[in-house]
Amino acid sequence: MAALVSSACLACASEPPPTCITVDLTCAPLYAPTFSNVYAMTLRDTCGSQRSSCHSAAGKQGGMSFEDPAHAYAALLAGRVVPGDPGCSKMIVRTSSPGADYQMPPGDAMSEAERCALIQWVQSGAGSGAALEAP
């Protein structure tokens, strides 16, 4: 019986996210694509506290905390964002995949304009734009 359950679960496993996707660099962003805006208008509320607690100080899914700009920036640049290459950045692949098992945030997808701001921030080099507080 255990083997049957094990086999059934393997069939239910979700596909892993692709390594790279094609992104539209000419999209219209919701806001100016700076890290300050990305953090304040998307990461803090959508991923770290209000709509989802996945990357809150308590949640830390994937080892990431978006509790403040410094933690968020360090987490993203530690392998989730490839500066200048949004199509091959894990954050962009996951946020640009509405309906996929690996979509971020889970549940309600970000708007196209919000995803566009993330894409353009990464495309521009994913700079912090200012000195960040030390974690």
NORFEN-V799234 format. One record per residue. N is the residue number from 1. RES is the residue in three letters. OMEGA is omega in whole degrees, -180 to 180 (* if undefined). BURIAL is # if it has 9 or more other C-alpha atoms within 8 Angstrom, else .. D_CENTER is the distance of its C-alpha to the mean C-alpha in Angstrom with 2 decimals. Layout:
BEGIN
n = (N/N)
res = (RES/RES)
omega = (OMEGA/OMEGA)
burial = (BURIAL/BURIAL)
d_center = (D_CENTER/D_CENTER)
END
This chain:
BEGIN
n = (1/2/3/4/5/6/7/8/9/10/11/12/13/14/15/16/17/18/19/20/21/22/23/24/25/26/27/28/29/30/31/32/33/34/35/36/37/38/39/40/41/42/43/44/45/46/47/48/49/50/51/52/53/54/55/56/57/58/59/60/61/62/63/64/65/66/67/68/69/70/71/72/73/74/75/76/77/78/79/80/81/82/83/84/85/86/87/88/89/90/91/92/93/94/95/96/97/98/99/100/101/102/103/104/105/106/107/108/109/110/111/112/113/114/115/116/117/118/119/120/121/122/123/124/125/126/127/128/129/130/131/132/133/134/135)
res = (MET/ALA/ALA/LEU/VAL/SER/SER/ALA/CYS/LEU/ALA/CYS/ALA/SER/GLU/PRO/PRO/PRO/THR/CYS/ILE/THR/VAL/ASP/LEU/THR/CYS/ALA/PRO/LEU/TYR/ALA/PRO/THR/PHE/SER/ASN/VAL/TYR/ALA/MET/THR/LEU/ARG/ASP/THR/CYS/GLY/SER/GLN/ARG/SER/SER/CYS/HIS/SER/ALA/ALA/GLY/LYS/GLN/GLY/GLY/MET/SER/PHE/GLU/ASP/PRO/ALA/HIS/ALA/TYR/ALA/ALA/LEU/LEU/ALA/GLY/ARG/VAL/VAL/PRO/GLY/ASP/PRO/GLY/CYS/SER/LYS/MET/ILE/VAL/ARG/THR/SER/SER/PRO/GLY/ALA/ASP/TYR/GLN/MET/PRO/PRO/GLY/ASP/ALA/MET/SER/GLU/ALA/GLU/ARG/CYS/ALA/LEU/ILE/GLN/TRP/VAL/GLN/SER/GLY/ALA/GLY/SER/GLY/ALA/ALA/LEU/GLU/ALA/PRO)
omega = (180/179/179/178/180/180/180/180/178/179/-178/-177/-180/176/176/178/176/178/-179/175/174/179/179/-179/-179/-180/180/-177/178/-178/178/-174/174/180/179/179/178/-179/-174/-172/180/-171/-176/-173/-177/-173/-170/-177/-167/-177/-176/178/-177/-176/175/178/-180/-175/179/176/-179/-179/-178/174/176/-177/176/-176/-178/178/-179/-178/180/-179/-179/-178/178/174/-180/180/175/-177/-180/-177/-177/-177/179/176/-178/-179/-178/178/-176/-180/-179/-177/-180/178/178/179/-176/-180/171/-12/177/-179/-179/178/174/176/178/-179/178/177/180/179/177/-180/-177/175/179/180/-178/177/177/179/179/178/-180/176/180/176/177/179/*)
burial = (././././././././././././././././././././././././././././#/./././#/#/#/#/#/#/#/#/./#/#/#/#/#/#/#/#/#/./#/#/#/#/#/#/./#/#/./././#/#/#/#/./#/#/#/#/#/./#/#/#/././#/#/#/#/#/#/#/#/#/#/#/#/#/#/#/#/./#/././././#/#/#/#/./././#/./././#/#/#/#/#/#/#/#/#/#/#/#/./#/#/#/././././././.)
d_center = (38.82/36.04/35.77/35.46/32.64/30.89/31.31/30.12/26.88/26.26/26.62/23.95/21.28/18.24/17.58/15.08/12.34/14.00/13.83/13.76/13.91/15.83/14.29/16.52/16.93/19.62/17.68/18.39/15.75/15.98/16.68/17.50/14.49/15.11/13.08/15.33/14.49/10.69/11.16/14.07/13.25/9.66/8.03/11.47/12.56/9.93/7.96/10.77/14.08/15.53/13.95/12.43/13.32/10.84/9.97/13.32/16.10/17.58/14.76/12.94/11.32/10.87/12.85/10.34/11.79/10.82/14.55/15.38/14.32/15.73/13.96/10.49/11.53/13.18/10.45/8.13/11.41/12.53/11.44/7.68/8.61/12.04/13.70/15.50/13.98/10.95/12.23/12.11/8.81/6.90/3.39/5.89/7.81/5.99/5.34/8.75/10.52/12.11/14.62/13.61/13.88/10.46/8.80/6.00/7.37/10.60/13.57/13.42/11.07/10.16/13.13/13.63/14.47/11.37/9.25/12.14/11.86/8.47/10.26/13.39/12.24/11.16/14.36/16.43/15.81/12.93/15.79/15.95/18.78/20.77/21.75/19.50/21.21/21.59/19.83)
END
